[in-house]
């Protein structure tokens, strides 16, 4: 699609300097900024300093903000009244390395192979974040200024739950005020299928512990006379779904917002190959709520899954016991309009009503956040789609993400702004796994998309 001369100049600048930008990304990736491990705290600080300095080199004012945990970076260009304002969110911390034996090279030794940059953090989120910084530089170097008001909020704790982000955003609410939040921490739909994400699911994460006798008992001497916590746990878990794979917690579906006819039509038109999907995940057959497609069930429908079960004898050989306790960790993914607080209470009530008085139980709360759904026809969303089309050379798919991003409802609550989720990496980029990668071509297309977004938003007021 055609663009203005100034956007075209920014795109040309990105193309002319793409080799330098790639090398700079490799330097960024070499910093082992693992937020989950305290010994890497100096590396987190180093990554924050690298981010601050690179934002300043792009033409922004930037500073490191201390938090109760790892630091963050706030950067901003010149703020002029009356112009559209965006806040770009990202993170410079990474997941741990994982199994080193499975890496082709060192996790923090970026390697170029088959058009991919292989390194921890390449896709999640250093590479995608860097696209936005480069877009700012392209405008500053070609036009001499940014066409809109641009701010960055870049944290170092995303991979450990963004523990201090809410407090930071509340403290700097006025400084971070914006019309839209732009997030490059999602993905495309697939190779050759760029996407804009319009929704993420919420999350309620519980742990249920069922206790019986005060100690493990001989199953021959006591079996049949004492309730077995593992048996009762199995019954409880089995009770959470009916024969149509629907969740049986009372009221679970009461507030579910169904997809619109237009969304359903667009989803049916997506090139989804179920056989290839099953082969990729290694399952013999798909499963899920009756009456909905695989894509619907994984993105627009609520779910309940057991994430882990423990209790009793699990070592080599046999030990015939009645365990004194058994437990399970259970997550529920929520969709638009469902309340995490309400679902949490309904789950607890269901457990209370279903666990017999022959055992005792405990329910632990581990995590909770609401779902997020953007208006696909908002002005910002339409511009985001145009920007992706400029950068990738094809119109993007609108998609829903099955995972959760707790920051989205938090941003909406504090800043009152909707989020534009423009992900540039592939969905199978091995984020959180060995051999994480980011295609060089997607890195370059992402930078072009980010640059186009700045120019296209100029007329959005």
C-alpha positions as CSV (number, residue, x, y, z in Angstrom):
1,X,0.0,0.0,0.0
2,X,1.1,3.6,-0.6
3,X,2.5,5.7,2.2
4,X,3.5,9.3,2.7
5,X,6.9,10.5,1.7
6,X,8.0,10.8,5.3
7,X,7.0,7.3,6.1
8,X,8.8,6.1,3.0
9,X,12.0,7.9,4.1
10,X,11.9,6.2,7.5
11,X,11.4,2.8,5.8
12,X,14.4,3.5,3.5
13,X,16.5,4.4,6.5
14,X,15.7,1.1,8.1
15,X,16.7,-0.8,5.0
16,X,19.9,1.1,4.6
17,X,21.0,0.3,8.1
18,X,19.6,-3.2,8.6
19,X,23.0,-4.9,8.9
20,X,24.0,-2.5,11.7
21,X,20.7,-3.0,13.5
22,X,21.0,-6.7,13.3
23,X,24.5,-6.6,14.8
24,X,23.2,-4.3,17.6
25,X,20.5,-6.8,18.4
26,X,23.1,-9.5,18.7
27,X,24.9,-7.4,21.3
28,X,21.7,-6.9,23.2
29,X,21.0,-10.6,23.2
30,X,24.4,-11.5,24.6
31,X,23.4,-10.0,28.0
32,X,22.1,-13.0,30.1
33,X,19.3,-10.9,31.7
34,X,17.5,-13.8,33.5
35,X,15.1,-12.2,36.0
36,X,14.3,-15.4,37.8
37,X,17.8,-15.9,39.1
38,X,19.3,-13.6,41.7
39,X,22.9,-14.1,40.4
40,X,21.8,-12.4,37.2
41,X,20.7,-9.2,38.9
42,X,23.9,-7.4,37.5
43,X,22.9,-8.6,34.0
44,X,19.4,-7.2,34.4
45,X,20.9,-3.8,35.3
46,X,23.3,-4.1,32.3
47,X,20.3,-4.8,30.0
48,X,18.5,-1.8,31.5
49,X,21.5,0.4,30.9
50,X,21.8,-0.9,27.3
51,X,18.1,-0.2,26.7
52,X,18.4,3.3,28.2
53,X,21.5,4.2,26.2
54,X,20.0,2.8,23.0
55,X,16.8,4.8,23.5
56,X,18.9,7.9,23.9
57,X,20.9,7.1,20.8
58,X,17.6,6.9,18.9
59,X,16.8,10.4,20.0
60,X,14.7,9.9,23.2
61,X,15.1,11.1,26.7
62,X,15.5,8.0,28.9
63,X,16.2,7.0,32.4
64,X,16.4,3.9,34.6
65,X,13.6,3.7,37.2
66,X,14.4,1.8,40.4
67,X,11.7,-0.6,41.7
68,X,11.5,-2.9,44.7
69,X,12.8,-5.6,42.4
70,X,14.6,-5.2,39.0
71,X,14.8,-1.8,37.3
72,X,12.7,-0.5,34.5
73,X,13.3,2.1,31.8
74,X,11.1,5.0,30.9
75,X,11.9,6.9,27.7
76,X,10.0,9.6,25.8
77,X,10.3,11.9,22.8
78,X,9.1,15.5,22.7
79,X,5.5,15.7,23.9
80,X,3.4,18.2,22.0
81,X,-0.2,19.0,22.9
82,X,-2.9,17.9,20.5
83,X,-1.0,15.0,18.9
84,X,-1.8,11.3,19.3
85,X,0.2,9.7,22.1
86,X,1.3,6.1,22.4
87,X,3.1,4.2,25.1
88,X,5.2,1.3,23.9
89,X,5.6,-1.5,26.4
90,X,8.3,-4.2,26.3
91,X,10.7,-6.1,28.6
92,X,14.4,-6.7,28.5
93,X,14.4,-9.7,30.9
94,X,14.4,-13.2,29.7
95,X,13.5,-16.7,30.7
96,X,16.2,-19.1,32.2
97,X,18.2,-21.1,29.7
98,X,16.4,-24.4,30.1
99,X,18.2,-27.7,29.3
100,X,21.6,-26.7,28.0
101,X,21.9,-30.0,26.2
102,X,19.1,-29.1,23.9
103,X,20.6,-25.8,22.7
104,X,22.4,-25.9,19.4
105,X,24.7,-23.2,20.7
106,X,25.0,-21.3,24.0
107,X,21.7,-19.8,25.1
108,X,23.2,-16.3,25.1
109,X,25.5,-16.8,22.1
110,X,23.3,-15.4,19.3
111,X,23.8,-17.5,16.1
112,X,22.5,-16.8,12.6
113,X,21.2,-19.9,10.9
114,X,18.8,-20.4,8.1
115,X,17.6,-16.8,8.3
116,X,17.0,-17.0,12.0
117,X,18.6,-15.4,15.0
118,X,18.8,-18.2,17.6
119,X,19.2,-16.9,21.2
120,X,17.3,-16.6,24.4
121,X,15.3,-13.4,24.3
122,X,15.5,-13.0,20.5
123,X,11.7,-13.2,20.1
124,X,10.6,-12.8,23.7
125,X,11.1,-9.8,23.9
126,X,14.3,-8.1,23.1
127,X,14.1,-8.5,19.3
128,X,10.5,-7.3,19.1
129,X,11.1,-4.4,21.5
130,X,14.1,-3.3,19.5
131,X,11.9,-2.9,16.4
132,X,10.1,-0.1,18.1
133,X,13.3,1.7,19.2
134,X,14.6,1.4,15.6
135,X,11.4,2.9,14.3
136,X,12.0,6.0,16.5
137,X,15.6,6.3,15.2
138,X,14.4,6.1,11.6
139,X,12.0,9.0,12.1
140,X,14.5,11.1,14.1
141,X,17.2,10.6,11.5
142,X,15.1,11.3,8.5
143,X,12.4,13.8,9.6
144,X,14.3,15.3,12.5
145,X,11.4,14.7,14.9
146,X,8.6,12.2,15.7
147,X,5.2,12.6,14.1
148,X,3.4,11.8,17.3
149,X,4.1,11.7,21.0
150,X,6.0,8.5,21.9
151,X,6.7,7.0,25.3
152,X,8.3,3.8,26.3
153,X,7.8,1.7,29.5
154,X,10.2,-1.2,29.5
155,X,10.5,-3.4,32.5
156,X,12.9,-6.1,33.7
157,X,10.4,-8.4,35.5
158,X,7.9,-9.6,32.9
159,X,9.3,-13.2,33.1
160,X,8.7,-13.3,36.8
161,X,5.2,-11.9,36.8
162,X,5.8,-8.1,36.5
163,X,5.6,-7.8,40.3
164,X,6.4,-4.1,40.4
165,X,4.9,-2.9,37.1
166,X,1.5,-1.9,38.5
167,X,3.1,0.2,41.2
168,X,5.4,1.9,38.6
169,X,2.5,2.7,36.3
170,X,0.5,4.1,39.2
171,X,3.4,6.2,40.3
172,X,4.1,7.6,36.8
173,X,0.5,7.6,35.7
174,X,0.6,11.2,34.3
175,X,3.9,10.7,32.7
176,X,2.8,7.5,30.9
177,X,-0.7,8.9,29.9
178,X,-1.5,7.9,26.4
179,X,-4.2,7.2,23.8
180,X,-2.9,3.7,23.0
181,X,-0.5,1.2,24.4
182,X,1.5,-0.7,21.8
183,X,2.8,-4.1,22.7
184,X,5.2,-6.2,20.6
185,X,5.1,-9.3,22.9
186,X,2.7,-11.5,20.9
187,X,3.1,-13.4,17.7
188,X,2.0,-13.8,14.1
189,X,-0.5,-16.5,13.2
190,X,2.1,-18.4,11.1
191,X,4.7,-18.1,8.4
192,X,3.5,-15.6,5.9
193,X,0.5,-14.7,8.0
194,X,1.2,-11.6,10.1
195,X,-1.4,-10.8,12.7
196,X,-2.8,-8.2,15.1
197,X,-4.0,-9.8,18.3
198,X,-7.4,-8.5,19.6
199,X,-7.9,-10.6,22.8
200,X,-6.1,-12.6,25.5
201,X,-7.7,-14.9,28.0
202,X,-7.8,-14.3,31.7
203,X,-6.5,-16.8,34.3
204,X,-7.5,-18.2,37.7
205,X,-4.9,-20.6,39.1
206,X,-5.7,-22.7,42.2
207,X,-4.2,-25.5,44.2
208,X,-6.4,-28.0,46.0
209,X,-4.9,-30.2,48.7
210,X,-7.0,-33.1,50.2
211,X,-5.9,-34.6,53.5
212,X,-6.9,-37.9,55.1
213,X,-5.0,-39.8,57.8
214,X,-2.3,-38.1,59.7
215,X,0.3,-40.4,58.1
216,X,0.6,-42.9,55.2
217,X,-1.2,-46.1,56.0
218,X,-0.8,-49.7,54.9
219,X,-3.5,-50.2,52.1
220,X,-4.0,-53.8,53.1
221,X,-4.7,-53.1,56.7
222,X,-6.6,-49.9,56.3
223,X,-8.0,-50.0,52.7
224,X,-11.8,-50.0,52.7
225,X,-12.0,-48.4,56.1
226,X,-10.3,-45.0,55.6
227,X,-11.0,-42.5,52.7
228,X,-8.1,-42.3,50.3
229,X,-7.2,-38.6,49.6
230,X,-5.9,-39.6,46.1
231,X,-9.1,-41.4,45.3
232,X,-11.2,-38.4,46.4
233,X,-8.9,-36.0,44.5
234,X,-9.5,-38.1,41.3
235,X,-13.2,-37.9,41.8
236,X,-13.1,-34.2,42.3
237,X,-11.0,-33.6,39.2
238,X,-13.3,-35.9,37.2
239,X,-16.3,-33.9,38.3
240,X,-15.1,-30.7,36.7
241,X,-16.1,-31.7,33.2
242,X,-19.2,-33.3,31.7
243,X,-19.4,-35.6,28.7
244,X,-19.3,-32.7,26.3
245,X,-16.1,-31.4,27.9
246,X,-17.9,-28.4,29.4
247,X,-16.8,-27.1,32.8
248,X,-19.4,-28.0,35.5
249,X,-18.7,-25.2,37.9
250,X,-22.0,-23.5,38.5
251,X,-22.2,-20.1,36.6
252,X,-19.0,-20.8,34.7
253,X,-20.4,-19.7,31.3
254,X,-22.9,-17.1,32.5
255,X,-20.9,-14.1,31.4
256,X,-19.1,-15.5,28.4
257,X,-19.1,-13.2,25.5
258,X,-19.5,-15.1,22.2
259,X,-17.5,-14.2,19.1
260,X,-19.3,-12.0,16.6
261,X,-20.5,-13.4,13.3
262,X,-17.8,-11.5,11.5
263,X,-15.1,-12.9,13.8
264,X,-16.5,-16.4,13.2
265,X,-16.5,-15.9,9.5
266,X,-12.9,-14.7,9.5
267,X,-11.7,-17.5,11.8
268,X,-13.3,-20.1,9.5
269,X,-11.3,-18.6,6.7
270,X,-7.9,-19.0,8.4
271,X,-5.6,-21.7,6.9
272,X,-5.7,-24.0,10.0
273,X,-4.6,-27.6,9.3
274,X,-5.8,-29.7,12.2
275,X,-3.8,-32.8,11.0
276,X,-0.6,-30.8,11.0
277,X,-1.5,-29.3,14.3
278,X,-2.0,-32.8,15.9
279,X,1.3,-34.0,14.4
280,X,3.1,-31.0,15.7
281,X,1.9,-31.5,19.3
282,X,2.0,-35.3,19.1
283,X,-1.6,-36.0,20.1
284,X,-3.7,-38.7,18.4
285,X,-6.9,-36.7,18.3
286,X,-8.2,-33.2,19.2
287,X,-10.4,-32.7,22.3
288,X,-12.6,-30.0,23.7
289,X,-15.9,-28.4,24.3
290,X,-18.6,-29.8,22.0
291,X,-19.9,-27.5,19.3
292,X,-16.8,-25.4,18.9
293,X,-13.8,-25.6,16.5
294,X,-10.2,-26.2,17.6
295,X,-9.3,-22.6,17.1
296,X,-12.3,-21.4,19.0
297,X,-11.7,-23.7,22.0
298,X,-8.1,-22.5,22.2
299,X,-8.7,-18.8,22.0
300,X,-12.3,-17.7,22.6
301,X,-13.7,-20.3,25.0
302,X,-13.0,-20.7,28.7
303,X,-11.2,-23.8,29.9
304,X,-10.2,-25.7,33.1
305,X,-7.1,-27.8,33.1
306,X,-5.1,-29.8,35.7
307,X,-1.5,-28.6,35.6
308,X,-0.1,-31.1,38.0
309,X,-1.0,-33.9,40.4
310,X,1.0,-35.1,43.4
311,X,0.7,-37.4,46.4
312,X,1.4,-40.9,47.5
313,X,4.3,-43.1,46.5
314,X,5.9,-42.1,43.1
315,X,9.4,-43.6,43.3
316,X,10.7,-46.7,41.7
317,X,9.0,-50.0,42.5
318,X,5.9,-50.3,44.7
319,X,4.7,-49.2,48.1
320,X,1.2,-50.2,48.9
321,X,-0.1,-47.2,50.9
322,X,-3.0,-45.0,51.4
323,X,-1.4,-41.5,51.2
324,X,-2.0,-39.0,53.9
325,X,-2.6,-36.3,51.3
326,X,-2.9,-35.6,47.6
327,X,-3.0,-32.3,45.7
328,X,-3.5,-30.8,42.3
329,X,-2.8,-27.5,40.6
330,X,-5.6,-26.3,38.4
331,X,-5.8,-23.4,36.0
332,X,-8.9,-21.8,34.4
333,X,-8.5,-19.7,31.3
334,X,-11.2,-17.0,31.1
335,X,-12.6,-15.0,28.1
336,X,-14.1,-11.6,27.7
337,X,-16.7,-10.5,30.3
338,X,-15.9,-13.3,32.7
339,X,-14.8,-12.1,36.2
340,X,-11.8,-13.7,37.6
341,X,-13.0,-12.9,41.1
342,X,-16.4,-14.4,40.5
343,X,-15.0,-17.6,38.9
344,X,-12.5,-17.9,41.8
345,X,-15.4,-17.9,44.3
346,X,-17.5,-20.3,42.2
347,X,-14.6,-22.7,42.0
348,X,-14.1,-22.7,45.8
349,X,-17.8,-23.2,46.4
350,X,-17.8,-26.2,44.0
351,X,-14.9,-27.8,45.8
352,X,-16.6,-27.3,49.1
353,X,-19.8,-29.0,47.9
354,X,-18.0,-31.9,46.2
355,X,-15.3,-33.0,48.7
356,X,-16.8,-35.5,51.2
357,X,-16.5,-35.1,55.0
358,X,-14.4,-38.2,55.2
359,X,-11.4,-36.0,54.3
360,X,-10.4,-32.3,54.8
361,X,-9.2,-29.9,52.1
362,X,-7.4,-26.7,51.5
363,X,-7.6,-24.3,48.5
364,X,-4.6,-22.1,47.7
365,X,-4.8,-19.1,45.3
366,X,-1.8,-18.7,43.1
367,X,-2.7,-16.2,40.3
368,X,-5.7,-14.4,38.9
369,X,-6.3,-11.9,36.1
370,X,-9.2,-10.9,33.8
371,X,-9.4,-11.4,30.1
372,X,-8.8,-8.6,27.6
373,X,-10.7,-7.9,24.4
374,X,-10.1,-4.9,22.2
375,X,-12.5,-3.4,19.7
376,X,-11.3,-4.7,16.3
377,X,-12.9,-1.7,14.6
378,X,-11.4,1.1,16.7
379,X,-9.4,3.7,15.0
380,X,-6.2,2.5,16.6
381,X,-6.8,-1.1,15.6
382,X,-7.5,-0.1,12.0
383,X,-4.2,1.8,11.9
384,X,-2.3,-1.0,13.5
385,X,-3.5,-3.3,10.7
386,X,-2.4,-0.8,8.0
387,X,1.0,-0.5,9.7
388,X,1.5,-4.3,9.6
389,X,0.4,-4.3,5.9
390,X,3.1,-1.7,5.2
391,X,5.8,-3.6,7.0
392,X,5.0,-7.2,5.9
393,X,3.5,-6.4,2.5
394,X,0.2,-8.2,3.3
395,X,-2.9,-7.5,5.3
396,X,-2.7,-9.1,8.8
397,X,-5.0,-11.6,10.3
398,X,-7.1,-10.6,13.4
399,X,-6.5,-13.3,16.0
400,X,-7.2,-14.1,19.6
401,X,-4.4,-15.3,21.9
402,X,-5.2,-18.3,24.2
403,X,-2.7,-17.2,26.8
404,X,-2.9,-14.4,29.4
405,X,-1.4,-11.0,29.6
406,X,-2.3,-9.6,33.0
407,X,-0.8,-6.2,32.1
408,X,-3.5,-5.5,29.6
409,X,-6.4,-5.1,32.0
410,X,-4.0,-3.4,34.4
411,X,-3.0,-0.8,31.8
412,X,-6.7,-0.2,30.9
413,X,-7.6,0.3,34.5
414,X,-4.9,2.7,35.4
415,X,-4.2,4.6,32.1
416,X,-7.6,4.1,30.5
417,X,-6.0,3.2,27.2
418,X,-6.6,0.2,24.9
419,X,-3.7,-1.9,23.7
420,X,-2.6,-2.6,20.1
421,X,-0.9,-6.0,20.1
422,X,1.4,-6.2,17.1
423,X,3.5,-9.3,17.4
424,X,6.3,-9.9,14.8
425,X,7.7,-13.3,15.8
426,X,6.5,-16.8,14.8
427,X,4.1,-18.6,17.1
428,X,6.5,-21.6,17.2
429,X,9.6,-19.4,18.0
430,X,10.5,-21.6,21.0
431,X,9.9,-18.8,23.5
432,X,10.6,-20.2,27.0
433,X,12.2,-23.3,25.3
434,X,15.7,-24.2,24.0
435,X,16.7,-22.7,20.6
436,X,14.4,-19.6,20.8
437,X,14.6,-17.8,17.5
438,X,13.5,-14.7,15.6
439,X,13.5,-14.7,11.8
440,X,15.7,-11.8,10.5
441,X,13.1,-11.1,7.8
442,X,10.4,-10.7,10.6
443,X,12.8,-8.5,12.6
444,X,13.1,-6.2,9.6
445,X,9.4,-6.3,8.7
446,X,8.6,-5.5,12.4
447,X,10.8,-2.4,12.4
448,X,9.1,-1.3,9.2
449,X,5.7,-1.9,10.7
450,X,6.6,0.1,13.9
451,X,7.9,3.0,11.8
452,X,4.7,3.0,9.6
453,X,2.6,3.0,12.8
454,X,4.1,6.3,14.0
455,X,3.3,8.0,10.7
456,X,-0.1,6.5,10.2
457,X,-1.2,7.5,13.7
458,X,-0.5,11.1,13.0
459,X,-3.9,11.6,11.5
460,X,-5.8,9.5,14.1
461,X,-6.8,12.4,16.3
